[in-house]
């Protein structure tokens, strides 16, 4: 038993001696080296791993930037639908309404809510992309967006009725037909085509 203890103690002494030598060697390093300590200790594997992380971050930024551009187009489409809604709703209670309140609410059902959801999401995501770094976290924004899927379900459930109502109103009212046929959708900020004419029925189709 005593022999085993002696072996263990000798082994520990050896380890301690090796550590002292390593510390001494580190102390002899050139303190004026242009490389920071982290890079001096990095192996090729570490450097490759760091490079992969940087590439991953850049790819993530590209994906999110593309998503942001799509959101801008989607918001413009929603806004184009909302532009005629306000005057139509305002004239619905006058002596010469273009549509009734019920028709307006059926045709534009949940579009205002969807617009506000995506505008809030866009406004929250945009500054994160502008000051992009490895500390940026956007998962909570997508979680909030996903939590409001019930609004889209209500829109989809009403979609057929909304389109049928819009078509009937267009046939019965030439003023509404002109409004429906002359919706202008703003293109992305960097697009050469600033505006595009889209019918109201066609506009609703792209929102699904």
C-alpha positions, -999 to 999 in steps of 0.1 A, spaced: 0 0 0 29 24 9 45 16 -24 14 26 -43 12 59 -24 48 66 -33 41 59 -70 11 83 -69 31 110 -51 59 107 -76 35 109 -105 19 141 -90 54 157 -86 61 149 -123 28 166 -134 36 196 -113 71 199 -127 57 197 -163 31 225 -155 59 247 -141 79 242 -173 49 251 -194 43 283 -174 79 292 -177 78 287 -215 47 308 -218 64 335 -198 92 336 -223 68 345 -252 74 376 -272 52 402 -255 54 425 -285 39 399 -309 12 414 -332 -10 385 -326 -35 386 -297 -32 357 -272 -64 341 -286 -50 338 -321 -16 325 -308 -33 296 -291 -57 288 -320 -51 257 -340 -61 254 -377 -93 236 -365 -102 266 -342 -96 290 -370 -117 270 -394 -145 268 -368 -144 306 -363 -145 311 -401 -176 288 -403 -193 308 -376 -187 341 -395 -200 325 -427 -231 313 -409 -237 348 -395 -234 363 -429 -257 337 -444 -282 344 -417 -281 381 -424 -287 375 -461 -317 353 -454 -332 378 -430 -325 407 -455 -344 388 -482 -372 381 -458 -373 418 -449 -376 427 -486 -405 403 -490 -422 419 -460 -419 453 -475 -437 441 -507 -464 423 -486 -470 455 -465 -473 476 -497 -499 451 -511 -519 453 -478 -516 491 -479 -529 492 -514 -560 473 -503 -566 496 -473 -564 529 -493 -600 525 -508 -613 510 -476 -613 542 -456 -632 564 -480 -656 535 -488 -664 531 -451 -668 569 -447 -693 571 -476 -712 541 -464 -733 561 -439 -740 589 -464 -771 593 -487 -751 580 -517 -729 551 -505 -708 532 -529 -710 501 -506 -728 493 -474 -710 490 -441 -715 453 -442 -701 449 -477 -670 470 -467 -664 449 -436 -669 417 -456 -645 426 -484 -618 441 -462 -622 416 -433 -590 413 -412 -568 432 -437 -562 461 -413 -552 436 -386 -528 418 -409 -513 451 -420 -507 462 -385 -491 428 -375 -466 429 -404 -459 466 -401 -450 461 -365 -429 430 -374 -411 449 -402 -404 479 -380 -389 457 -352 -368 436 -376 -354 464 -397 -331 480 -371 -317 445 -361 -306 440 -397 -291 475 -399 -268 469 -369 -261 433 -375 -236 413 -354 -233 380 -337 -253 392 -307 -284 401 -326 -314 379 -317 -346 379 -337 -363 346 -328 -387 364 -304 -400 385 -333 -409 354 -354 -424 337 -323 -447 368 -319 -456 367 -356 -464 330 -354 -486 335 -323 -510 355 -344 -519 328 -369 -555 330 -358 -559 363 -376 -548 346 -409 -572 317 -404 -601 342 -400 -590 359 -432 -588 327 -451 -621 314 -438 -637 346 -451 -618 348 -483 -643 332 -506 -672 353 -493 -650 384 -496 -641 378 -533 -677 369 -542 -689 401 -525 -663 422 -543 -672 407 -577 -710 413 -572 -704 449 -561 -682 455 -591 -709 443 -614 -736 463 -597 -716 495 -591 -694 511 -618 -678 534 -593 -666 505 -572 -656 486 -603 -632 515 -612 -618 516 -577 -612 478 -578 -595 479 -612 -572 508 -604 -555 497 -572 -518 507 -573 -493 486 -555 -460 503 -546 -430 482 -555 -398 478 -533 -378 510 -527 -350 498 -551 -373 486 -578 -375 503 -612 -412 497 -614 -426 520 -587 -462 511 -591 -483 482 -605 -520 481 -613 -538 452 -596 -575 444 -594 -589 440 -559 -597 404 -564 -561 397 -576 -547 417 -547 -566 396 -522 -553 364 -538 -516 372 -531 -523 378 -494 -531 341 -488 
